[in-house]
Amino acid sequence: MYLTLLGTGCPSVDYKRCGSSNLVSTRHTKLLIDCGSGVTQRLNQAKVSSANIDALILTHLHSDHVVDLYQLIISSWHSYRIKPWKIYGPKGTKKFVKKIMDAWSDERKQRISYEARSSVKAFDIKIAEFNKFGSISFEDIKVKYFEVDHKPVKYAYGFSFYNKSKKLTISGDTRPCENLIKYAQNSDVLLHEVYVEGEIKEINKMRTKKTLHNVQKYHTSSSQVGKVALLSKCKKLVLTHFVPTKFNISRLRKIVKKDFGRNPIIGHDLLKIKI
């Protein structure tokens, strides 16, 4: 099983760190987790066609995790996708996807009519919404999903992926919470978001002390993430979803190692890790 970091950024624009997205793959299965800005370009760089993705799994419906949904679907059609899309996500996913597809309905109908392609299966979207926790089985990957704490976002999830004897856990966006530590126990790899403390400064009225406090409050900070990893007993900690996207790498590694006991892997776009 492999983990490919497609986008390690946040809502801030940074061409080196695209919006949140990850690929979990084996020889037989390709699962896309989130579809933030730039996801199709990163898939192309990773030499993976959107036509071959088996399912899209959404952590939550924040824009930096789903903004390229329509781009993913329409580009999969242009890439000759001949099977329906399967999308798994939190409550509200059906409504969200319907609104996106409706917004582009006229343009899509015109393309379908004029371009006369042999299949429109890429626009057949099957959606399943999560309960509080549960599991999904694919050919050779089992996925357990569980709620995490990203309030005021009401529905946010993390995932554990199982293949043979290996386990990968993806935190999604969350502040430190017992549920994540519980489900991440003994993971071979824990992929976790991080808010890098001390790297964002107040610069104008759009970025007040309250703004910075509130952004940090519903994420996991650099002084917390190593402790979370230690409690989860994971073998490797990989950091992603960096807020901000530019920071002192050596300082972050040192802070996290102090709590975790080992160096974390500082993720970057297109990093591929064998689980």
Secondary structure as UniProt FT lines:
FT   STRAND          2..7
FT   TURN            15..16
FT   STRAND          21..25
FT   STRAND          30..33
FT   TURN            37..38
FT   HELIX           39..45
FT   TURN            46..47
FT   HELIX           50..52
FT   STRAND          55..57
FT   HELIX           63..66
FT   TURN            67..68
FT   HELIX           69..78
FT   TURN            79..80
FT   STRAND          85..89
FT   TURN            91..92
FT   HELIX           93..103
FT   HELIX           105..115
FT   HELIX           121..123
FT   STRAND          125..129
FT   STRAND          133..137
FT   STRAND          142..147
FT   TURN            151..152
FT   STRAND          157..163
FT   TURN            164..165
FT   STRAND          166..170
FT   HELIX           178..183
FT   TURN            184..186
FT   STRAND          189..195
FT   TURN            197..198
FT   TURN            205..206
FT   HELIX           209..217
FT   TURN            222..224
FT   HELIX           225..232
FT   STRAND          236..243
FT   HELIX           249..260
FT   STRAND          265..266
FT   TURN            269..270
FT   STRAND          272..274
//
